[in-house]
Amino acid sequence: MQQIKLFSGSEDQMGSVERDVNDWLRASGARIVNIFGNMSPQSVLSGESRQKVSMESGSRRFAPSDVFVCIVYEKA
């Protein structure tokens, strides 16, 4: 029986999302049927938010996008 596993995060946390997916793949031993995902459209930050993000992570005009990964699998 096919099942799904969902992962989500933000564009500026891609390393964390990738680690979570890879850790789950190793631990589950699942047989992968399909993997797909999506990045949501970016929005222009307001002036105050843009200034805060610029100070934290370098100059950025757009907010980090949401990232979604769906894995369709069968239990091993």
N, C-alpha and C positions, 0 to 999 in steps of 0.2 A: 504494500500500500504506500502510495506516495504521500509525503508530508512536506511542510515548508518550515523554514527557519528564517526569521527576519532580523536584520541588523540596521541600525540607523545611527547617524552622527552628523557632524557638520564638516564642511570642506576643509576647515583648518584643523580637523582632528582625523584626517585620513589615515595617518599611521596607526592610530588607536583602533579605528574600524578594521583596518587590514589585519592587525594583530588579533583582534577578537574573532574575525572570520577564520583565520588560519589556525588559531588555538582550538576553535570548535571543530573544524575539519579533522584535525589530528586526533582530538579526544573522542569524537563520535564514531569515527571509522565508517561514516555513512557513504553510500554509493550515490554520487551526485548525478542527478538527471539534467538539471539546468540551473544556471546562475544568471540573474539579470538585476538591473538596478536603475536608479534614476538620480539625477541632481536637479533640485528645484531651481527655477529661474532666480537670478540674483536681483535684489532690490537696491536702489540707491539709498545710501545711508543719509540720515538727517545730519545737519551740520555738527551738532553736539556729539552724536554717536560716531561720526566720521573722525572727529578730533580724538576721541577716546581710543578708537581702534588704531588710528595712525600712531598714537603714542605707544601702544602695546605691541603692535606687530608690523611696524613700518607703514608706509603710506598705502591706503586702500580706499577706493571710492565706493566699492560695493560690499554689502554684508556677505559673510560666508554663506554659501548655499547649503541647504540640507541635503544629505546623502542617504539613499535608501538602497539596501541590497537584499534580494530575496533568493534563497537557495531552495530548490526543489530537490528532495532526496528520498532515498529508501533506506530503511534501517539495515545495517550490515548483518 
